Amino acid sequence: MIQDIKLRFERLIALYEAQKERSENLSSELVRCRESNEALVKQNADLKNQIDKLKLSAAFRANDGSASEAKERIERLVGEIDKCISLLES
């Protein structure tokens, strides 16, 4: 009888240790998944930013113009906007 209780107790301890290890593994995996999720969210934001820049560039690009011409035009427009802002401030 005592031997039977001892065996059951040992099994219970073994089950506890197995569940404890599983819990630790799942906690570690959860941390890794959260870190991965954060990195993917940042990558997604960066890609959306790149898409917006490409759309803006395409909007200013003439039908047969090049990307460098579009960039120059955007820079000129930004310069003109800066001049307008400085005139409004004075």
PDB file of N, CA, C and O in Angstrom:
ATOM      1  N   MET A   1       0.809  -1.183   0.000  1.00  0.00           N
ATOM      2  CA  MET A   1       0.000   0.000   0.000  1.00  0.00           C
ATOM      3  C   MET A   1       0.862   1.261   0.000  1.00  0.00           C
ATOM      4  O   MET A   1       0.615   2.175  -0.787  1.00  0.00           O
ATOM      5  N   ILE A   2       1.852   1.321   0.858  1.00  0.00           N
ATOM      6  CA  ILE A   2       2.744   2.486   0.883  1.00  0.00           C
ATOM      7  C   ILE A   2       3.517   2.568  -0.427  1.00  0.00           C
ATOM      8  O   ILE A   2       3.746   3.654  -0.959  1.00  0.00           O
ATOM      9  N   GLN A   3       3.914   1.412  -0.937  1.00  0.00           N
ATOM     10  CA  GLN A   3       4.626   1.364  -2.217  1.00  0.00           C
ATOM     11  C   GLN A   3       3.735   1.915  -3.336  1.00  0.00           C
ATOM     12  O   GLN A   3       4.214   2.644  -4.204  1.00  0.00           O
ATOM     13  N   ASP A   4       2.460   1.574  -3.319  1.00  0.00           N
ATOM     14  CA  ASP A   4       1.513   2.055  -4.321  1.00  0.00           C
ATOM     15  C   ASP A   4       1.356   3.577  -4.234  1.00  0.00           C
ATOM     16  O   ASP A   4       1.321   4.264  -5.255  1.00  0.00           O
ATOM     17  N   ILE A   5       1.262   4.088  -3.019  1.00  0.00           N
ATOM     18  CA  ILE A   5       1.152   5.543  -2.835  1.00  0.00           C
ATOM     19  C   ILE A   5       2.430   6.229  -3.315  1.00  0.00           C
ATOM     20  O   ILE A   5       2.387   7.294  -3.931  1.00  0.00           O
ATOM     21  N   LYS A   6       3.561   5.602  -3.021  1.00  0.00           N
ATOM     22  CA  LYS A   6       4.846   6.166  -3.442  1.00  0.00           C
ATOM     23  C   LYS A   6       4.926   6.227  -4.973  1.00  0.00           C
ATOM     24  O   LYS A   6       5.374   7.233  -5.524  1.00  0.00           O
ATOM     25  N   LEU A   7       4.499   5.169  -5.663  1.00  0.00           N
ATOM     26  CA  LEU A   7       4.506   5.148  -7.124  1.00  0.00           C
ATOM     27  C   LEU A   7       3.580   6.217  -7.701  1.00  0.00           C
ATOM     28  O   LEU A   7       3.939   6.904  -8.657  1.00  0.00           O
ATOM     29  N   ARG A   8       2.394   6.355  -7.120  1.00  0.00           N
ATOM     30  CA  ARG A   8       1.459   7.371  -7.589  1.00  0.00           C
ATOM     31  C   ARG A   8       2.032   8.779  -7.381  1.00  0.00           C
ATOM     32  O   ARG A   8       1.888   9.657  -8.233  1.00  0.00           O
ATOM     33  N   PHE A   9       2.667   8.966  -6.260  1.00  0.00           N
ATOM     34  CA  PHE A   9       3.266  10.262  -5.958  1.00  0.00           C
ATOM     35  C   PHE A   9       4.392  10.570  -6.954  1.00  0.00           C
ATOM     36  O   PHE A   9       4.509  11.701  -7.425  1.00  0.00           O
ATOM     37  N   GLU A  10       5.207   9.581  -7.269  1.00  0.00           N
ATOM     38  CA  GLU A  10       6.282   9.768  -8.248  1.00  0.00           C
ATOM     39  C   GLU A  10       5.715  10.073  -9.625  1.00  0.00           C
ATOM     40  O   GLU A  10       6.253  10.924 -10.333  1.00  0.00           O
ATOM     41  N   ARG A  11       4.656   9.405 -10.016  1.00  0.00           N
ATOM     42  CA  ARG A  11       4.005   9.693 -11.302  1.00  0.00           C
ATOM     43  C   ARG A  11       3.450  11.119 -11.331  1.00  0.00           C
ATOM     44  O   ARG A  11       3.565  11.833 -12.327  1.00  0.00           O
ATOM     45  N   LEU A  12       2.847  11.507 -10.211  1.00  0.00           N
ATOM     46  CA  LEU A  12       2.303  12.855 -10.103  1.00  0.00           C
ATOM     47  C   LEU A  12       3.416  13.900 -10.237  1.00  0.00           C
ATOM     48  O   LEU A  12       3.242  14.912 -10.915  1.00  0.00           O
ATOM     49  N   ILE A  13       4.535  13.655  -9.601  1.00  0.00           N
ATOM     50  CA  ILE A  13       5.677  14.569  -9.705  1.00  0.00           C
ATOM     51  C   ILE A  13       6.194  14.606 -11.135  1.00  0.00           C
ATOM     52  O   ILE A  13       6.520  15.677 -11.647  1.00  0.00           O
ATOM     53  N   ALA A  14       6.270  13.460 -11.779  1.00  0.00           N
ATOM     54  CA  ALA A  14       6.742  13.406 -13.166  1.00  0.00           C
ATOM     55  C   ALA A  14       5.793  14.174 -14.086  1.00  0.00           C
ATOM     56  O   ALA A  14       6.234  14.918 -14.961  1.00  0.00           O
ATOM     57  N   LEU A  15       4.497  13.990 -13.883  1.00  0.00           N
ATOM     58  CA  LEU A  15       3.514  14.733 -14.687  1.00  0.00           C
ATOM     59  C   LEU A  15       3.640  16.237 -14.446  1.00  0.00           C
ATOM     60  O   LEU A  15       3.558  17.030 -15.384  1.00  0.00           O
ATOM     61  N   TYR A  16       3.838  16.625 -13.187  1.00  0.00           N
ATOM     62  CA  TYR A  16       4.007  18.032 -12.855  1.00  0.00           C
ATOM     63  C   TYR A  16       5.237  18.613 -13.557  1.00  0.00           C
ATOM     64  O   TYR A  16       5.170  19.690 -14.149  1.00  0.00           O
ATOM     65  N   GLU A  17       6.354  17.894 -13.488  1.00  0.00           N
ATOM     66  CA  GLU A  17       7.590  18.360 -14.123  1.00  0.00           C
ATOM     67  C   GLU A  17       7.417  18.482 -15.638  1.00  0.00           C
ATOM     68  O   GLU A  17       7.909  19.433 -16.245  1.00  0.00           O
ATOM     69  N   ALA A  18       6.724  17.528 -16.244  1.00  0.00           N
ATOM     70  CA  ALA A  18       6.492  17.574 -17.684  1.00  0.00           C
ATOM     71  C   ALA A  18       5.634  18.794 -18.051  1.00  0.00           C
ATOM     72  O   ALA A  18       5.919  19.486 -19.029  1.00  0.00           O
ATOM     73  N   GLN A  19       4.598  19.048 -17.271  1.00  0.00           N
ATOM     74  CA  GLN A  19       3.739  20.204 -17.548  1.00  0.00           C
ATOM     75  C   GLN A  19       4.480  21.521 -17.291  1.00  0.00           C
ATOM     76  O   GLN A  19       4.274  22.505 -18.002  1.00  0.00           O
ATOM     77  N   LYS A  20       5.325  21.529 -16.291  1.00  0.00           N
ATOM     78  CA  LYS A  20       6.127  22.719 -15.996  1.00  0.00           C
ATOM     79  C   LYS A  20       7.060  23.025 -17.162  1.00  0.00           C
ATOM     80  O   LYS A  20       7.177  24.176 -17.582  1.00  0.00           O
ATOM     81  N   GLU A  21       7.722  22.001 -17.684  1.00  0.00           N
ATOM     82  CA  GLU A  21       8.617  22.178 -18.832  1.00  0.00           C
ATOM     83  C   GLU A  21       7.836  22.626 -20.071  1.00  0.00           C
ATOM     84  O   GLU A  21       8.297  23.486 -20.821  1.00  0.00           O
ATOM     85  N   ARG A  22       6.668  22.046 -20.279  1.00  0.00           N
ATOM     86  CA  ARG A  22       5.823  22.438 -21.420  1.00  0.00           C
ATOM     87  C   ARG A  22       5.411  23.899 -21.292  1.00  0.00           C
ATOM     88  O   ARG A  22       5.421  24.643 -22.272  1.00  0.00           O
ATOM     89  N   SER A  23       5.053  24.300 -20.093  1.00  0.00           N
ATOM     90  CA  SER A  23       4.658  25.688 -19.845  1.00  0.00           C
ATOM     91  C   SER A  23       5.816  26.644 -20.129  1.00  0.00           C
ATOM     92  O   SER A  23       5.610  27.699 -20.728  1.00  0.00           O
ATOM     93  N   GLU A  24       7.014  26.292 -19.711  1.00  0.00           N
ATOM     94  CA  GLU A  24       8.189  27.124 -19.963  1.00  0.00           C
ATOM     95  C   GLU A  24       8.482  27.221 -21.452  1.00  0.00           C
ATOM     96  O   GLU A  24       8.820  28.290 -21.961  1.00  0.00           O
ATOM     97  N   ASN A  25       8.350  26.092 -22.148  1.00  0.00           N
ATOM     98  CA  ASN A  25       8.566  26.094 -23.597  1.00  0.00           C
ATOM     99  C   ASN A  25       7.538  26.980 -24.306  1.00  0.00           C
ATOM    100  O   ASN A  25       7.885  27.737 -25.213  1.00  0.00           O
ATOM    101  N   LEU A  26       6.287  26.882 -23.895  1.00  0.00           N
ATOM    102  CA  LEU A  26       5.239  27.699 -24.500  1.00  0.00           C
ATOM    103  C   LEU A  26       5.452  29.184 -24.201  1.00  0.00           C
ATOM    104  O   LEU A  26       5.196  30.037 -25.050  1.00  0.00           O
ATOM    105  N   SER A  27       5.918  29.482 -23.002  1.00  0.00           N
ATOM    106  CA  SER A  27       6.208  30.878 -22.657  1.00  0.00           C
ATOM    107  C   SER A  27       7.335  31.424 -23.524  1.00  0.00           C
ATOM    108  O   SER A  27       7.267  32.559 -23.995  1.00  0.00           O
ATOM    109  N   SER A  28       8.364  30.621 -23.733  1.00  0.00           N
ATOM    110  CA  SER A  28       9.472  31.036 -24.596  1.00  0.00           C
ATOM    111  C   SER A  28       8.997  31.236 -26.030  1.00  0.00           C
ATOM    112  O   SER A  28       9.385  32.200 -26.690  1.00  0.00           O
ATOM    113  N   GLU A  29       8.167  30.334 -26.504  1.00  0.00           N
ATOM    114  CA  GLU A  29       7.638  30.449 -27.865  1.00  0.00           C
ATOM    115  C   GLU A  29       6.768  31.693 -28.009  1.00  0.00           C
ATOM    116  O   GLU A  29       6.798  32.363 -29.042  1.00  0.00           O
ATOM    117  N   LEU A  30       5.996  31.998 -26.972  1.00  0.00           N
ATOM    118  CA  LEU A  30       5.151  33.188 -26.990  1.00  0.00           C
ATOM    119  C   LEU A  30       6.006  34.452 -27.102  1.00  0.00           C
ATOM    120  O   LEU A  30       5.664  35.365 -27.853  1.00  0.00           O
ATOM    121  N   VAL A  31       7.095  34.509 -26.374  1.00  0.00           N
ATOM    122  CA  VAL A  31       7.998  35.658 -26.439  1.00  0.00           C
ATOM    123  C   VAL A  31       8.577  35.783 -27.837  1.00  0.00           C
ATOM    124  O   VAL A  31       8.629  36.880 -28.392  1.00  0.00           O
ATOM    125  N   ARG A  32       9.016  34.660 -28.415  1.00  0.00           N
ATOM    126  CA  ARG A  32       9.570  34.683 -29.779  1.00  0.00           C
ATOM    127  C   ARG A  32       8.512  35.144 -30.787  1.00  0.00           C
ATOM    128  O   ARG A  32       8.815  35.918 -31.695  1.00  0.00           O
ATOM    129  N   CYS A  33       7.292  34.677 -30.628  1.00  0.00           N
ATOM    130  CA  CYS A  33       6.221  35.071 -31.551  1.00  0.00           C
ATOM    131  C   CYS A  33       5.901  36.558 -31.419  1.00  0.00           C
ATOM    132  O   CYS A  33       5.647  37.229 -32.419  1.00  0.00           O
ATOM    133  N   ARG A  34       5.911  37.066 -30.213  1.00  0.00           N
ATOM    134  CA  ARG A  34       5.657  38.497 -30.018  1.00  0.00           C
ATOM    135  C   ARG A  34       6.756  39.336 -30.660  1.00  0.00           C
ATOM    136  O   ARG A  34       6.475  40.348 -31.302  1.00  0.00           O
ATOM    137  N   GLU A  35       8.007  38.914 -30.485  1.00  0.00           N
ATOM    138  CA  GLU A  35       9.115  39.640 -31.103  1.00  0.00           C
ATOM    139  C   GLU A  35       9.017  39.589 -32.622  1.00  0.00           C
ATOM    140  O   GLU A  35       9.248  40.587 -33.305  1.00  0.00           O
ATOM    141  N   SER A  36       8.675  38.430 -33.134  1.00  0.00           N
ATOM    142  CA  SER A  36       8.509  38.280 -34.582  1.00  0.00           C
ATOM    143  C   SER A  36       7.369  39.149 -35.082  1.00  0.00           C
ATOM    144  O   SER A  36       7.477  39.773 -36.138  1.00  0.00           O
ATOM    145  N   ASN A  37       6.282  39.191 -34.333  1.00  0.00           N
ATOM    146  CA  ASN A  37       5.135  40.011 -34.707  1.00  0.00           C
ATOM    147  C   ASN A  37       5.521  41.489 -34.752  1.00  0.00           C
ATOM    148  O   ASN A  37       5.149  42.199 -35.686  1.00  0.00           O
ATOM    149  N   GLU A  38       6.260  41.952 -33.754  1.00  0.00           N
ATOM    150  CA  GLU A  38       6.693  43.350 -33.728  1.00  0.00           C
ATOM    151  C   GLU A  38       7.563  43.667 -34.946  1.00  0.00           C
ATOM    152  O   GLU A  38       7.411  44.717 -35.571  1.00  0.00           O
ATOM    153  N   ALA A  39       8.467  42.760 -35.274  1.00  0.00           N
ATOM    154  CA  ALA A  39       9.335  42.977 -36.432  1.00  0.00           C
ATOM    155  C   ALA A  39       8.514  43.020 -37.725  1.00  0.00           C
ATOM    156  O   ALA A  39       8.782  43.837 -38.606  1.00  0.00           O
ATOM    157  N   LEU A  40       7.524  42.149 -37.833  1.00  0.00           N
ATOM    158  CA  LEU A  40       6.692  42.121 -39.030  1.00  0.00           C
ATOM    159  C   LEU A  40       5.806  43.362 -39.139  1.00  0.00           C
ATOM    160  O   LEU A  40       5.562  43.860 -40.238  1.00  0.00           O
ATOM    161  N   VAL A  41       5.326  43.856 -38.002  1.00  0.00           N
ATOM    162  CA  VAL A  41       4.526  45.082 -38.016  1.00  0.00           C
ATOM    163  C   VAL A  41       5.384  46.247 -38.498  1.00  0.00           C
ATOM    164  O   VAL A  41       4.930  47.073 -39.290  1.00  0.00           O
ATOM    165  N   LYS A  42       6.632  46.312 -38.014  1.00  0.00           N
ATOM    166  CA  LYS A  42       7.544  47.376 -38.445  1.00  0.00           C
ATOM    167  C   LYS A  42       7.851  47.239 -39.936  1.00  0.00           C
ATOM    168  O   LYS A  42       7.855  48.229 -40.667  1.00  0.00           O
ATOM    169  N   GLN A  43       8.106  46.024 -40.375  1.00  0.00           N
ATOM    170  CA  GLN A  43       8.391  45.796 -41.796  1.00  0.00           C
ATOM    171  C   GLN A  43       7.182  46.194 -42.647  1.00  0.00           C
ATOM    172  O   GLN A  43       7.341  46.781 -43.717  1.00  0.00           O
ATOM    173  N   ASN A  44       5.986  45.877 -42.174  1.00  0.00           N
ATOM    174  CA  ASN A  44       4.766  46.234 -42.890  1.00  0.00           C
ATOM    175  C   ASN A  44       4.643  47.756 -43.009  1.00  0.00           C
ATOM    176  O   ASN A  44       4.303  48.272 -44.073  1.00  0.00           O
ATOM    177  N   ALA A  45       4.919  48.467 -41.922  1.00  0.00           N
ATOM    178  CA  ALA A  45       4.851  49.931 -41.947  1.00  0.00           C
ATOM    179  C   ALA A  45       5.880  50.499 -42.917  1.00  0.00           C
ATOM    180  O   ALA A  45       5.588  51.434 -43.663  1.00  0.00           O
ATOM    181  N   ASP A  46       7.090  49.931 -42.906  1.00  0.00           N
ATOM    182  CA  ASP A  46       8.132  50.389 -43.831  1.00  0.00           C
ATOM    183  C   ASP A  46       7.714  50.157 -45.283  1.00  0.00           C
ATOM    184  O   ASP A  46       7.924  51.019 -46.137  1.00  0.00           O
ATOM    185  N   LEU A  47       7.133  49.010 -45.555  1.00  0.00           N
ATOM    186  CA  LEU A  47       6.702  48.707 -46.916  1.00  0.00           C
ATOM    187  C   LEU A  47       5.560  49.622 -47.358  1.00  0.00           C
ATOM    188  O   LEU A  47       5.516  50.046 -48.513  1.00  0.00           O
ATOM    189  N   LYS A  48       4.640  49.924 -46.447  1.00  0.00           N
ATOM    190  CA  LYS A  48       3.560  50.847 -46.787  1.00  0.00           C
ATOM    191  C   LYS A  48       4.121  52.228 -47.089  1.00  0.00           C
ATOM    192  O   LYS A  48       3.647  52.913 -47.995  1.00  0.00           O
ATOM    193  N   ASN A  49       5.134  52.635 -46.327  1.00  0.00           N
ATOM    194  CA  ASN A  49       5.786  53.918 -46.565  1.00  0.00           C
ATOM    195  C   ASN A  49       6.446  53.938 -47.947  1.00  0.00           C
ATOM    196  O   ASN A  49       6.349  54.927 -48.673  1.00  0.00           O
ATOM    197  N   GLN A  50       7.108  52.853 -48.298  1.00  0.00           N
ATOM    198  CA  GLN A  50       7.733  52.759 -49.619  1.00  0.00           C
ATOM    199  C   GLN A  50       6.676  52.811 -50.732  1.00  0.00           C
ATOM    200  O   GLN A  50       6.885  53.454 -51.760  1.00  0.00           O
ATOM    201  N   ILE A  51       5.563  52.145 -50.525  1.00  0.00           N
ATOM    202  CA  ILE A  51       4.480  52.158 -51.513  1.00  0.00           C
ATOM    203  C   ILE A  51       3.958  53.581 -51.696  1.00  0.00           C
ATOM    204  O   ILE A  51       3.737  54.034 -52.820  1.00  0.00           O
ATOM    205  N   ASP A  52       3.764  54.281 -50.571  1.00  0.00           N
ATOM    206  CA  ASP A  52       3.283  55.662 -50.658  1.00  0.00           C
ATOM    207  C   ASP A  52       4.260  56.538 -51.430  1.00  0.00           C
ATOM    208  O   ASP A  52       3.849  57.369 -52.240  1.00  0.00           O
ATOM    209  N   LYS A  53       5.554  56.354 -51.178  1.00  0.00           N
ATOM    210  CA  LYS A  53       6.567  57.135 -51.897  1.00  0.00           C
ATOM    211  C   LYS A  53       6.541  56.815 -53.390  1.00  0.00           C
ATOM    212  O   LYS A  53       6.654  57.714 -54.224  1.00  0.00           O
ATOM    213  N   LEU A  54       6.392  55.539 -53.722  1.00  0.00           N
ATOM    214  CA  LEU A  54       6.339  55.158 -55.131  1.00  0.00           C
ATOM    215  C   LEU A  54       5.089  55.703 -55.810  1.00  0.00           C
ATOM    216  O   LEU A  54       5.140  56.127 -56.964  1.00  0.00           O
ATOM    217  N   LYS A  55       3.973  55.693 -55.097  1.00  0.00           N
ATOM    218  CA  LYS A  55       2.750  56.248 -55.667  1.00  0.00           C
ATOM    219  C   LYS A  55       2.897  57.744 -55.907  1.00  0.00           C
ATOM    220  O   LYS A  55       2.464  58.266 -56.934  1.00  0.00           O
ATOM    221  N   LEU A  56       3.517  58.431 -54.940  1.00  0.00           N
ATOM    222  CA  LEU A  56       3.730  59.869 -55.093  1.00  0.00           C
ATOM    223  C   LEU A  56       4.662  60.144 -56.255  1.00  0.00           C
ATOM    224  O   LEU A  56       4.429  61.057 -57.047  1.00  0.00           O
ATOM    225  N   SER A  57       5.699  59.367 -56.352  1.00  0.00           N
ATOM    226  CA  SER A  57       6.647  59.522 -57.453  1.00  0.00           C
ATOM    227  C   SER A  57       5.959  59.277 -58.788  1.00  0.00           C
ATOM    228  O   SER A  57       6.181  60.019 -59.745  1.00  0.00           O
ATOM    229  N   ALA A  58       5.136  58.253 -58.859  1.00  0.00           N
ATOM    230  CA  ALA A  58       4.432  57.941 -60.104  1.00  0.00           C
ATOM    231  C   ALA A  58       3.419  59.029 -60.453  1.00  0.00           C
ATOM    232  O   ALA A  58       3.174  59.301 -61.628  1.00  0.00           O
ATOM    233  N   ALA A  59       2.838  59.644 -59.438  1.00  0.00           N
ATOM    234  CA  ALA A  59       1.857  60.693 -59.693  1.00  0.00           C
ATOM    235  C   ALA A  59       2.502  61.916 -60.329  1.00  0.00           C
ATOM    236  O   ALA A  59       1.880  62.595 -61.146  1.00  0.00           O
ATOM    237  N   PHE A  60       3.744  62.197 -59.958  1.00  0.00           N
ATOM    238  CA  PHE A  60       4.436  63.360 -60.498  1.00  0.00           C
ATOM    239  C   PHE A  60       5.207  63.062 -61.766  1.00  0.00           C
ATOM    240  O   PHE A  60       5.657  63.977 -62.455  1.00  0.00           O
ATOM    241  N   ARG A  61       5.357  61.812 -62.071  1.00  0.00           N
ATOM    242  CA  ARG A  61       6.125  61.423 -63.244  1.00  0.00           C
ATOM    243  C   ARG A  61       5.279  61.618 -64.503  1.00  0.00           C
ATOM    244  O   ARG A  61       4.107  61.247 -64.553  1.00  0.00           O
ATOM    245  N   ALA A  62       5.897  62.197 -65.492  1.00  0.00           N
ATOM    246  CA  ALA A  62       5.205  62.339 -66.776  1.00  0.00           C
ATOM    247  C   ALA A  62       5.082  60.963 -67.413  1.00  0.00           C
ATOM    248  O   ALA A  62       5.761  60.023 -67.002  1.00  0.00           O
ATOM    249  N   ASN A  63       4.231  60.845 -68.401  1.00  0.00           N
ATOM    250  CA  ASN A  63       4.011  59.543 -69.033  1.00  0.00           C
ATOM    251  C   ASN A  63       5.295  58.942 -69.565  1.00  0.00           C
ATOM    252  O   ASN A  63       5.509  57.734 -69.458  1.00  0.00           O
ATOM    253  N   ASP A  64       6.153  59.774 -70.139  1.00  0.00           N
ATOM    254  CA  ASP A  64       7.393  59.236 -70.695  1.00  0.00           C
ATOM    255  C   ASP A  64       8.616  59.699 -69.900  1.00  0.00           C
ATOM    256  O   ASP A  64       9.743  59.503 -70.356  1.00  0.00           O
ATOM    257  N   GLY A  65       8.428  60.303 -68.734  1.00  0.00           N
ATOM    258  CA  GLY A  65       9.533  60.822 -67.933  1.00  0.00           C
ATOM    259  C   GLY A  65      10.199  59.736 -67.122  1.00  0.00           C
ATOM    260  O   GLY A  65       9.679  58.630 -66.972  1.00  0.00           O
ATOM    261  N   SER A  66      11.347  60.074 -66.610  1.00  0.00           N
ATOM    262  CA  SER A  66      12.084  59.101 -65.808  1.00  0.00           C
ATOM    263  C   SER A  66      11.896  59.394 -64.328  1.00  0.00           C
ATOM    264  O   SER A  66      11.330  60.420 -63.951  1.00  0.00           O
ATOM    265  N   ALA A  67      12.366  58.499 -63.515  1.00  0.00           N
ATOM    266  CA  ALA A  67      12.234  58.658 -62.073  1.00  0.00           C
ATOM    267  C   ALA A  67      13.054  59.840 -61.577  1.00  0.00           C
ATOM    268  O   ALA A  67      12.643  60.535 -60.647  1.00  0.00           O
ATOM    269  N   SER A  68      14.213  60.072 -62.190  1.00  0.00           N
ATOM    270  CA  SER A  68      15.040  61.199 -61.752  1.00  0.00           C
ATOM    271  C   SER A  68      14.358  62.528 -62.059  1.00  0.00           C
ATOM    272  O   SER A  68      14.473  63.478 -61.284  1.00  0.00           O
ATOM    273  N   GLU A  69      13.651  62.601 -63.181  1.00  0.00           N
ATOM    274  CA  GLU A  69      12.905  63.818 -63.504  1.00  0.00           C
ATOM    275  C   GLU A  69      11.790  64.034 -62.488  1.00  0.00           C
ATOM    276  O   GLU A  69      11.549  65.163 -62.059  1.00  0.00           O
ATOM    277  N   ALA A  70      11.119  62.976 -62.108  1.00  0.00           N
ATOM    278  CA  ALA A  70      10.046  63.078 -61.115  1.00  0.00           C
ATOM    279  C   ALA A  70      10.613  63.537 -59.776  1.00  0.00           C
ATOM    280  O   ALA A  70      10.010  64.357 -59.084  1.00  0.00           O
ATOM    281  N   LYS A  71      11.767  63.004 -59.423  1.00  0.00           N
ATOM    282  CA  LYS A  71      12.406  63.391 -58.163  1.00  0.00           C
ATOM    283  C   LYS A  71      12.763  64.870 -58.188  1.00  0.00           C
ATOM    284  O   LYS A  71      12.540  65.576 -57.205  1.00  0.00           O
ATOM    285  N   GLU A  72      13.315  65.347 -59.298  1.00  0.00           N
ATOM    286  CA  GLU A  72      13.657  66.760 -59.420  1.00  0.00           C
ATOM    287  C   GLU A  72      12.405  67.633 -59.311  1.00  0.00           C
ATOM    288  O   GLU A  72      12.423  68.678 -58.662  1.00  0.00           O
ATOM    289  N   ARG A  73      11.339  67.199 -59.942  1.00  0.00           N
ATOM    290  CA  ARG A  73      10.097  67.962 -59.893  1.00  0.00           C
ATOM    291  C   ARG A  73       9.562  68.022 -58.462  1.00  0.00           C
ATOM    292  O   ARG A  73       9.113  69.074 -58.008  1.00  0.00           O
ATOM    293  N   ILE A  74       9.609  66.917 -57.771  1.00  0.00           N
ATOM    294  CA  ILE A  74       9.157  66.888 -56.381  1.00  0.00           C
ATOM    295  C   ILE A  74      10.013  67.822 -55.538  1.00  0.00           C
ATOM    296  O   ILE A  74       9.489  68.563 -54.707  1.00  0.00           O
ATOM    297  N   GLU A  75      11.327  67.792 -55.746  1.00  0.00           N
ATOM    298  CA  GLU A  75      12.218  68.671 -54.998  1.00  0.00           C
ATOM    299  C   GLU A  75      11.912  70.140 -55.290  1.00  0.00           C
ATOM    300  O   GLU A  75      11.940  70.971 -54.382  1.00  0.00           O
ATOM    301  N   ARG A  76      11.622  70.460 -56.543  1.00  0.00           N
ATOM    302  CA  ARG A  76      11.251  71.835 -56.884  1.00  0.00           C
ATOM    303  C   ARG A  76       9.955  72.238 -56.190  1.00  0.00           C
ATOM    304  O   ARG A  76       9.848  73.340 -55.653  1.00  0.00           O
ATOM    305  N   LEU A  77       8.976  71.342 -56.204  1.00  0.00           N
ATOM    306  CA  LEU A  77       7.704  71.636 -55.557  1.00  0.00           C
ATOM    307  C   LEU A  77       7.871  71.834 -54.054  1.00  0.00           C
ATOM    308  O   LEU A  77       7.258  72.726 -53.467  1.00  0.00           O
ATOM    309  N   VAL A  78       8.693  71.007 -53.443  1.00  0.00           N
ATOM    310  CA  VAL A  78       8.951  71.143 -52.008  1.00  0.00           C
ATOM    311  C   VAL A  78       9.643  72.475 -51.743  1.00  0.00           C
ATOM    312  O   VAL A  78       9.325  73.153 -50.766  1.00  0.00           O
ATOM    313  N   GLY A  79      10.582  72.856 -52.601  1.00  0.00           N
ATOM    314  CA  GLY A  79      11.253  74.150 -52.454  1.00  0.00           C
ATOM    315  C   GLY A  79      10.262  75.297 -52.557  1.00  0.00           C
ATOM    316  O   GLY A  79      10.331  76.245 -51.775  1.00  0.00           O
ATOM    317  N   GLU A  80       9.343  75.222 -53.509  1.00  0.00           N
ATOM    318  CA  GLU A  80       8.331  76.266 -53.655  1.00  0.00           C
ATOM    319  C   GLU A  80       7.416  76.323 -52.434  1.00  0.00           C
ATOM    320  O   GLU A  80       7.041  77.405 -51.984  1.00  0.00           O
ATOM    321  N   ILE A  81       7.067  75.180 -51.911  1.00  0.00           N
ATOM    322  CA  ILE A  81       6.235  75.140 -50.694  1.00  0.00           C
ATOM    323  C   ILE A  81       6.979  75.763 -49.521  1.00  0.00           C
ATOM    324  O   ILE A  81       6.395  76.510 -48.736  1.00  0.00           O
ATOM    325  N   ASP A  82       8.265  75.455 -49.404  1.00  0.00           N
ATOM    326  CA  ASP A  82       9.069  76.058 -48.332  1.00  0.00           C
ATOM    327  C   ASP A  82       9.109  77.573 -48.458  1.00  0.00           C
ATOM    328  O   ASP A  82       9.018  78.281 -47.455  1.00  0.00           O
ATOM    329  N   LYS A  83       9.246  78.083 -49.695  1.00  0.00           N
ATOM    330  CA  LYS A  83       9.257  79.527 -49.917  1.00  0.00           C
ATOM    331  C   LYS A  83       7.918  80.139 -49.488  1.00  0.00           C
ATOM    332  O   LYS A  83       7.886  81.186 -48.841  1.00  0.00           O
ATOM    333  N   CYS A  84       6.833  79.488 -49.847  1.00  0.00           N
ATOM    334  CA  CYS A  84       5.501  79.984 -49.474  1.00  0.00           C
ATOM    335  C   CYS A  84       5.345  80.026 -47.957  1.00  0.00           C
ATOM    336  O   CYS A  84       4.815  80.989 -47.402  1.00  0.00           O
ATOM    337  N   ILE A  85       5.804  78.989 -47.310  1.00  0.00           N
ATOM    338  CA  ILE A  85       5.703  78.933 -45.841  1.00  0.00           C
ATOM    339  C   ILE A  85       6.517  80.052 -45.208  1.00  0.00           C
ATOM    340  O   ILE A  85       6.053  80.705 -44.273  1.00  0.00           O
ATOM    341  N   SER A  86       7.728  80.277 -45.709  1.00  0.00           N
ATOM    342  CA  SER A  86       8.568  81.338 -45.147  1.00  0.00           C
ATOM    343  C   SER A  86       7.941  82.702 -45.384  1.00  0.00           C
ATOM    344  O   SER A  86       8.048  83.572 -44.519  1.00  0.00           O
ATOM    345  N   LEU A  87       7.280  82.927 -46.540  1.00  0.00           N
ATOM    346  CA  LEU A  87       6.610  84.194 -46.802  1.00  0.00           C
ATOM    347  C   LEU A  87       5.430  84.388 -45.865  1.00  0.00           C
ATOM    348  O   LEU A  87       5.163  85.504 -45.419  1.00  0.00           O
ATOM    349  N   LEU A  88       4.723  83.303 -45.565  1.00  0.00           N
ATOM    350  CA  LEU A  88       3.581  83.391 -44.665  1.00  0.00           C
ATOM    351  C   LEU A  88       4.026  83.685 -43.232  1.00  0.00           C
ATOM    352  O   LEU A  88       3.317  84.362 -42.488  1.00  0.00           O
ATOM    353  N   GLU A  89       5.181  83.182 -42.852  1.00  0.00           N
ATOM    354  CA  GLU A  89       5.677  83.376 -41.497  1.00  0.00           C
ATOM    355  C   GLU A  89       6.186  84.798 -41.272  1.00  0.00           C
ATOM    356  O   GLU A  89       6.170  85.283 -40.141  1.00  0.00           O
ATOM    357  N   SER A  90       6.639  85.477 -42.337  1.00  0.00           N
ATOM    358  CA  SER A  90       7.190  86.825 -42.144  1.00  0.00           C
ATOM    359  C   SER A  90       6.153  87.906 -42.183  1.00  0.00           C
ATOM    360  O   SER A  90       6.483  89.082 -42.034  1.00  0.00           O
TER     361      SER A  90
END
